[in-house]
Amino acid sequence: SGRSFAGWYLQQFLKMGVARHVDGLSEHYLLWDSDMVPLQPLQWFRDNRTKVVFNTGGYITRTYEKAYARLVPGKKLYYQRGWIMRTSLVTHSMMIYKPYMNEMLNAFAGGAPSSGLQWAFRIMDVLDTKDVHKGFSEYASYSTWVLDNHPESMALVPYRTWSRHPIGGTLTMTLLKWSNKHGLCCPSRWLLIMMRTLGNEFTGFEIGHFDCGTNDARHEEEYGFDDG
């Protein structure tokens, strides 16, 4: 039914929908997944703010392709060709230009300018029911739309400058959890310094893919943050 993934789709719709439904929002606005940690000041514009920086190095998820092809007939998701393999632009953060986002949402709704939510219902209509757990990506869709329609506005980073997970993966998470007095795998100062030293501008910390202890009964009302 897809009900267990409702929140995952809702957060995507919010990221896109604010472009037309939040009064006073700046022409450019930043999408930033909450499990990403910035490690140094980030530059989002180049050439006197005429170009927006788009990072590369994301995972390729083939199921995203089906939805985009149905929403924008004749078009395919863009992948960056790297030194070893192709990567996506699903980098869990992205600077959005409202007029371009609105163009894409209008296209999703059928092409005619619209202020309603037809675009959101259209996305749900085109999902592959066999792959609903990963049926659509706001990052992959928006970056492809801009590349196809406004390539002059993009400054595409040719190499990966970030990490989705901390170095060491689940082993590091396990050590953090073991060493934390609350039994949680919160990122430590030394880990973040290490990730920055390795050249990363930001790093991911997706605890949703690891038993970080947050569902433990003792953390029912808090996640171990206190004055101690």
ZATI-352047 format. One record per residue (C-alpha): residue number from 1; residue in one letter; x negated, y, z. Coordinates in nm, 4 decimals. Each point is the difference from the previous one (the first is absolute). Layout:
residues N
{site NUM 'A' {X Y Z}}
...
end
This chain:
residues 228
{site 1 'S' {0.0000 0.0000 0.0000}}
{site 2 'G' {-0.2963 0.2339 0.0516}}
{site 3 'R' {0.1427 0.1357 0.3263}}
{site 4 'S' {-0.3199 -0.0667 0.1931}}
{site 5 'F' {-0.1817 0.2289 -0.2461}}
{site 6 'A' {0.2477 0.2863 0.0243}}
{site 7 'G' {-0.2386 0.2139 0.2038}}
{site 8 'W' {-0.2821 -0.0514 -0.2501}}
{site 9 'Y' {0.2175 0.1244 -0.2852}}
{site 10 'L' {0.1493 0.2803 0.2090}}
{site 11 'Q' {-0.3399 0.1512 0.0753}}
{site 12 'Q' {-0.0776 -0.0006 -0.3721}}
{site 13 'F' {0.3286 0.1738 -0.0802}}
{site 14 'L' {-0.0728 0.2625 0.2660}}
{site 15 'K' {-0.3433 0.0733 -0.1469}}
{site 16 'M' {0.1541 0.0616 -0.3393}}
{site 17 'G' {0.3309 0.1544 0.1029}}
{site 18 'V' {-0.1496 0.2827 0.2063}}
{site 19 'A' {-0.1095 0.1582 -0.3300}}
{site 20 'R' {0.3598 0.1032 -0.0662}}
{site 21 'H' {0.1805 -0.0291 0.3313}}
{site 22 'V' {-0.2229 0.1878 0.2490}}
{site 23 'D' {0.0354 0.3771 -0.0182}}
{site 24 'G' {-0.3187 0.2006 0.0353}}
{site 25 'L' {-0.2336 -0.2862 -0.0836}}
{site 26 'S' {-0.3161 0.1225 -0.1742}}
{site 27 'E' {-0.0488 -0.0646 -0.3719}}
{site 28 'H' {-0.2728 -0.2489 0.0903}}
{site 29 'Y' {0.0518 -0.2390 0.2908}}
{site 30 'L' {-0.2150 -0.2806 0.1325}}
{site 31 'L' {0.1111 -0.3598 0.0419}}
{site 32 'W' {-0.2015 -0.1718 0.2713}}
{site 33 'D' {0.0767 -0.3471 0.1335}}
{site 34 'S' {-0.0177 0.0048 0.3782}}
{site 35 'D' {-0.2364 -0.3000 0.0157}}
{site 36 'M' {-0.2689 0.1925 -0.1898}}
{site 37 'V' {-0.2677 0.1820 0.2023}}
{site 38 'P' {-0.1886 0.2977 -0.1529}}
{site 39 'L' {-0.3735 -0.0161 0.0700}}
{site 40 'Q' {-0.1071 0.3359 -0.1405}}
{site 41 'P' {0.1530 0.3129 -0.1576}}
{site 42 'L' {0.1811 -0.1015 -0.3192}}
{site 43 'Q' {0.0055 0.1928 -0.3271}}
{site 44 'W' {0.3283 -0.0265 -0.1896}}
{site 45 'F' {-0.0549 0.2622 -0.2707}}
{site 46 'R' {-0.2654 0.0777 -0.2596}}
{site 47 'D' {-0.0657 0.2652 -0.2645}}
{site 48 'N' {0.1597 0.2880 0.1908}}
{site 49 'R' {0.2995 -0.2127 0.0995}}
{site 50 'T' {0.0895 -0.0764 -0.3612}}
{site 51 'K' {-0.0624 -0.3725 0.0521}}
{site 52 'V' {0.1150 -0.2349 0.2749}}
{site 53 'V' {-0.2341 -0.2729 0.1217}}
{site 54 'F' {0.1293 -0.3566 -0.0454}}
{site 55 'N' {-0.1907 -0.2752 0.1783}}
{site 56 'T' {-0.0411 -0.3488 -0.1420}}
{site 57 'G' {-0.0837 -0.3416 0.1398}}
{site 58 'G' {0.3428 -0.1304 0.0994}}
{site 59 'Y' {0.1217 -0.3570 -0.0257}}
{site 60 'I' {0.1814 -0.1062 -0.3179}}
{site 61 'T' {0.3516 -0.1289 0.0722}}
{site 62 'R' {0.1563 -0.1344 -0.3175}}
{site 63 'T' {0.3560 0.0130 0.1316}}
{site 64 'Y' {-0.0135 0.3815 -0.0047}}
{site 65 'E' {-0.0347 -0.0138 -0.3780}}
{site 66 'K' {0.3461 -0.1443 -0.0587}}
{site 67 'A' {0.1839 0.2789 0.1777}}
{site 68 'Y' {-0.1918 0.2799 -0.1717}}
{site 69 'A' {0.0487 -0.1530 -0.3443}}
{site 70 'R' {0.3737 -0.0128 0.0640}}
{site 71 'L' {0.0133 0.3552 0.1377}}
{site 72 'V' {-0.2144 0.1496 -0.2774}}
{site 73 'P' {0.0525 -0.2205 -0.3081}}
{site 74 'G' {-0.3048 -0.0453 -0.2177}}
{site 75 'K' {-0.2462 0.1019 0.2719}}
{site 76 'K' {-0.2376 -0.2059 0.2118}}
{site 77 'L' {-0.1650 0.0689 0.3346}}
{site 78 'Y' {-0.3492 0.1419 -0.0247}}
{site 79 'Y' {-0.3040 -0.1829 0.1363}}
{site 80 'Q' {-0.3473 0.1463 0.0343}}
{site 81 'R' {-0.2789 -0.2004 -0.1628}}
{site 82 'G' {-0.2840 -0.0329 0.2500}}
{site 83 'W' {-0.3535 -0.1351 -0.0186}}
{site 84 'I' {0.1139 -0.3532 0.0871}}
{site 85 'M' {0.3784 -0.0091 -0.0191}}
{site 86 'R' {0.3065 0.2133 -0.0524}}
{site 87 'T' {0.1632 0.1672 0.2983}}
{site 88 'S' {0.3235 0.1881 0.0629}}
{site 89 'L' {0.0642 0.3500 0.1281}}
{site 90 'V' {0.1922 -0.1322 0.2999}}
{site 91 'T' {-0.2359 0.1608 0.2497}}
{site 92 'H' {0.2474 0.0690 0.2829}}
{site 93 'S' {-0.0420 0.3769 -0.0343}}
{site 94 'M' {0.0715 0.2373 -0.2861}}
{site 95 'M' {0.0522 0.3701 -0.0679}}
{site 96 'I' {0.3364 0.0539 -0.1692}}
{site 97 'Y' {0.1097 0.2877 -0.2238}}
{site 98 'K' {0.3741 0.0491 0.0431}}
{site 99 'P' {0.0883 0.0831 -0.3622}}
{site 100 'Y' {-0.1690 -0.3207 -0.1204}}
{site 101 'M' {0.1712 -0.2087 0.2669}}
{site 102 'N' {0.3363 0.1470 -0.0980}}
{site 103 'E' {-0.0684 -0.0793 -0.3648}}
{site 104 'M' {-0.0645 -0.3619 0.0909}}
{site 105 'L' {0.3122 -0.0261 0.2155}}
{site 106 'N' {0.2091 0.1459 -0.2825}}
{site 107 'A' {-0.1458 -0.2609 -0.2355}}
{site 108 'F' {0.0823 -0.2739 0.2493}}
{site 109 'A' {0.3591 0.1276 0.0159}}
{site 110 'G' {0.0389 -0.0228 -0.3761}}
{site 111 'G' {-0.1682 0.3097 -0.1328}}
{site 112 'A' {0.2460 0.2766 0.0836}}
{site 113 'P' {-0.0875 0.2495 0.2777}}
{site 114 'S' {0.1735 -0.1012 0.3197}}
{site 115 'S' {0.0009 0.1111 0.3620}}
{site 116 'G' {0.1608 -0.3160 0.1335}}
{site 117 'L' {-0.1326 -0.3393 0.0999}}
{site 118 'Q' {0.0562 -0.1817 -0.3271}}
{site 119 'W' {-0.3748 -0.0572 -0.0279}}
{site 120 'A' {-0.0073 -0.1936 0.3288}}
{site 121 'F' {0.2910 -0.2222 -0.0968}}
{site 122 'R' {-0.1599 -0.0547 -0.3386}}
{site 123 'I' {-0.3209 -0.1216 0.1641}}
{site 124 'M' {0.1965 -0.2497 0.2066}}
{site 125 'D' {0.1883 -0.1138 -0.3097}}
{site 126 'V' {-0.3171 -0.0909 -0.1901}}
{site 127 'L' {-0.1712 -0.1954 0.2794}}
{site 128 'D' {-0.0819 -0.3606 -0.0782}}
{site 129 'T' {0.1993 -0.1956 0.2578}}
{site 130 'K' {-0.2665 -0.2708 -0.0034}}
{site 131 'D' {-0.2722 0.2502 0.0992}}
{site 132 'V' {0.1956 0.2504 0.2065}}
{site 133 'H' {-0.2643 -0.0038 0.2750}}
{site 134 'K' {-0.2315 0.1966 -0.2334}}
{site 135 'G' {0.2263 0.1290 -0.2699}}
{site 136 'F' {-0.0940 0.3662 -0.0382}}
{site 137 'S' {-0.2817 0.2423 0.0804}}
{site 138 'E' {0.0386 0.3761 0.0310}}
{site 139 'Y' {-0.3781 0.0486 -0.0303}}
{site 140 'A' {-0.0409 -0.2139 -0.3114}}
{site 141 'S' {0.3058 0.1536 -0.1653}}
{site 142 'Y' {-0.0832 0.3659 0.0673}}
{site 143 'S' {-0.3661 -0.0283 -0.0990}}
{site 144 'T' {0.0961 -0.1745 -0.3255}}
{site 145 'W' {0.2654 0.2625 -0.0738}}
{site 146 'V' {-0.2499 0.2836 0.0427}}
{site 147 'L' {-0.2644 -0.1787 -0.2058}}
{site 148 'D' {0.2446 -0.0585 -0.2849}}
{site 149 'N' {0.1551 0.3464 0.0017}}
{site 150 'H' {-0.2478 0.2412 0.1600}}
{site 151 'P' {-0.3492 -0.1538 -0.0255}}
{site 152 'E' {-0.1625 0.3446 -0.0075}}
{site 153 'S' {0.1092 0.0535 0.3613}}
{site 154 'M' {-0.1820 -0.3083 0.1347}}
{site 155 'A' {-0.3536 -0.0354 0.1340}}
{site 156 'L' {-0.0350 -0.3779 0.0111}}
{site 157 'V' {-0.2713 -0.1234 0.2371}}
{site 158 'P' {-0.1987 -0.2653 -0.1946}}
{site 159 'Y' {-0.0982 -0.2074 0.3031}}
{site 160 'R' {0.1451 -0.1047 0.3345}}
{site 161 'T' {-0.0609 0.2409 0.2894}}
{site 162 'W' {0.2170 -0.1647 0.2661}}
{site 163 'S' {0.0758 -0.3359 0.1609}}
{site 164 'R' {0.3357 -0.1627 0.0615}}
{site 165 'H' {-0.1279 -0.1984 0.2988}}
{site 166 'P' {-0.2845 0.0491 0.2499}}
{site 167 'I' {-0.3231 -0.1824 -0.0741}}
{site 168 'G' {0.0165 -0.3566 0.1276}}
{site 169 'G' {0.3740 -0.0306 -0.0551}}
{site 170 'T' {0.1859 -0.2246 0.2432}}
{site 171 'L' {-0.3195 -0.0825 0.1895}}
{site 172 'T' {-0.0490 0.3665 0.0851}}
{site 173 'M' {0.3670 0.0327 0.0978}}
{site 174 'T' {-0.0307 -0.3014 0.2283}}
{site 175 'L' {-0.3091 0.1444 0.1707}}
{site 176 'L' {0.1722 0.3344 0.0483}}
{site 177 'K' {0.3018 -0.1685 0.1530}}
{site 178 'W' {-0.2197 -0.2087 0.2303}}
{site 179 'S' {-0.2008 0.3009 0.1190}}
{site 180 'N' {0.2974 0.2325 0.0516}}
{site 181 'K' {0.1270 0.0096 0.3577}}
{site 182 'H' {0.3579 0.0143 -0.1278}}
{site 183 'G' {-0.0454 -0.2942 -0.2354}}
{site 184 'L' {0.0456 0.2189 -0.3085}}
{site 185 'C' {-0.2136 0.0296 -0.3109}}
{site 186 'C' {-0.0100 0.3798 -0.0176}}
{site 187 'P' {-0.2871 0.1376 -0.2117}}
{site 188 'S' {-0.3039 0.0843 0.2075}}
{site 189 'R' {-0.2295 0.3002 -0.0407}}
{site 190 'W' {-0.2957 -0.2173 -0.1030}}
{site 191 'L' {0.2041 -0.1737 -0.2676}}
{site 192 'L' {0.1163 0.3263 -0.1541}}
{site 193 'I' {-0.3565 0.1374 0.0048}}
{site 194 'M' {-0.1191 -0.3181 -0.1721}}
{site 195 'M' {0.2672 0.0264 -0.2697}}
{site 196 'R' {-0.0938 0.3635 -0.0625}}
{site 197 'T' {-0.3709 -0.0870 -0.0119}}
{site 198 'L' {0.0794 -0.2551 -0.2703}}
{site 199 'G' {0.1253 0.2866 -0.2153}}
{site 200 'N' {0.3744 -0.0284 0.0522}}
{site 201 'E' {0.2060 0.3183 -0.0021}}
{site 202 'F' {0.2877 -0.1781 0.1749}}
{site 203 'T' {0.0746 -0.3519 0.1152}}
{site 204 'G' {0.3083 -0.2093 0.0467}}
{site 205 'F' {0.1076 -0.1753 0.3168}}
{site 206 'E' {0.3006 -0.2067 -0.0965}}
{site 207 'I' {0.0890 -0.1655 0.3283}}
{site 208 'G' {0.3292 -0.1135 -0.1480}}
{site 209 'H' {-0.1988 -0.2795 -0.1661}}
{site 210 'F' {-0.1626 -0.1106 0.3253}}
{site 211 'D' {0.1224 -0.0903 0.3490}}
{site 212 'C' {-0.1313 0.3097 0.1709}}
{site 213 'G' {0.1870 -0.0569 0.3247}}
{site 214 'T' {0.2473 0.2826 -0.0453}}
{site 215 'N' {0.2944 -0.2380 0.0317}}
{site 216 'D' {-0.1181 -0.1295 0.3365}}
{site 217 'A' {0.2644 0.0377 0.2732}}
{site 218 'R' {-0.2276 0.2263 0.2055}}
{site 219 'H' {0.0042 0.2528 -0.2829}}
{site 220 'E' {0.3771 0.0073 -0.0332}}
{site 221 'E' {0.0134 0.3722 0.0764}}
{site 222 'E' {-0.3540 0.1067 -0.0973}}
{site 223 'Y' {-0.3042 -0.1115 -0.1940}}
{site 224 'G' {-0.2576 0.0130 0.2784}}
{site 225 'F' {-0.0737 0.3708 -0.0133}}
{site 226 'D' {-0.0304 0.1482 0.3459}}
{site 227 'D' {-0.2131 0.2414 0.2006}}
{site 228 'G' {-0.2367 -0.2790 0.0992}}
end
